[in-house]
Amino acid sequence: MRLHDLKAPKGANKKPKRVGRGESSGHGKTSGTGHGGQKSRSGKGKPRLGFEGGQMPMYRRMPKRGFNNQRFAKVWAEVNVDILAQRFEAGAEVDLIAARKAGLATNRDEGLRVLGRGEISHALSIKAAHVTASAKAKIEAAGGSVVAL
C-alpha cells in the first residue's frame, strides 16, 4: 500500500453547503438566514457590551456622580499588629523595605499602613506612612516606638 492508495472512509468528506445559488438548491434567496433582522446581516457580530437594541443604554441613562482617582491613587501595604508580632523579632525596625523582605508588601506598594487587629507582646520600631490610633497604642504599650512618615 502506498500513499496514493489511501482513501478516506465513506461519508468522511462532505461537500460544503453552497448557499445563495438559486431557489431550487434549497438554500437560495435568504440563504438560510431568515427574513431580515440583525442575524441576517453580514458579519452577524454581537453588538458591543451594554447595547440595548438602539434604546438609550443604562450606562448613559444613569447620572454620573463622584470622582474616581484610581489613576493617581496610592497603593498601600496594609499590615495588622498581630502579623508584625509574628514576622518580626523583638527590637526589629519595621519599614516598607523590611515589610517587602518579610513578604508583607509588594514592589507596587508605595507605603506601609499599620492597622490595629490583634495583640503584640514585644517592642518594635515602626516607620510607616499611616498608623491607626489603636495600633499605635498597642505598639507603645508593648514598649515599641512609632514614627509616622
Buried (B, 14 or more C-beta within 10 A) or exposed (E): EEEEEEEEEEEEEEEEEEBEEEEEEEBBEEBEBEEEEEEEEEEEEEEEEEEEEEEEBEEEEEEEEEEEEEEEEEEBBBBBBBBBBEBBEEEBEBBBEBBBEBEBBEEEBEBBBBBBEBEBEBBBBBBBBBBBEEBBBBBEEBEBEBEEE
